[in-house]
Amino acid sequence: MRASEVFRETGETKIIVSLNLDGSGICEASTPIGFLNHMLESLAKHGRFDLKVEAEGDTHVSYHHTVEDCGMVFGQAVREALGDAKGIQRFGSIILPMDEALVLCSIDISGRGLFYYEDKDLRGKITDFDFELIWEFFKGFSLESRSTLHIKVLEGRILHHVAEACFKAFAHSLRNAVAIVGSEVPSTKGAI
């Protein structure tokens, strides 16, 4: 079983993530941010990961630290669950529609953390959640998982739909990238 549990505590947040990459989509998301809980549930469901996230944070200041740190701890959990990454597909990509939104997501579990994001300068709030914080979640994931991640919003106007399409596209791409397809490390270097 490819599973991990990661705990991180700073002066701003306290987060624990439990992850099973070979799960069935069960999620227990308990953060002080309702929209983040919704996105984590979508991530688990569409990635077919079993995911438990418990987070506390200085949300009286901003949601920024909690969202970013959840992405970072999730990235660490993926990296630990993959171990030496033997047999994984390594790459995953999708163009995913959700109503008027259309999102391209592509990931390479490369051992090199890099994040590229473009959203046509969409800005605003989804209830009390700043839309641009999704960028912080995925950036944190990329750096800590040591993966190259590209997310590009091709179309979209309703921020909720765009954000949800980003998380669903990410879930599908990650699920494909971590799928077991062989027995060797997928790199000419012999290591990721």
Secondary structure, 3 states (H helix, E strand, C coil): CCEEEEEEECCCEEEEEEEECCCCCCEEEECCCHHHHHHHHHHHHHHCCEEEEEEEECCCCCCHHHHHHHHHHHHHHHHHHHCCCCCECCEEEEEEEECCEEEEEEEECCCCCEEEEECCCCCCEECCEECCHHHHHHHHHHHHHCCEEEEEEEECCCHHHHHHHHHHHHHHHHHHHHCECCCCCCCCCCCC
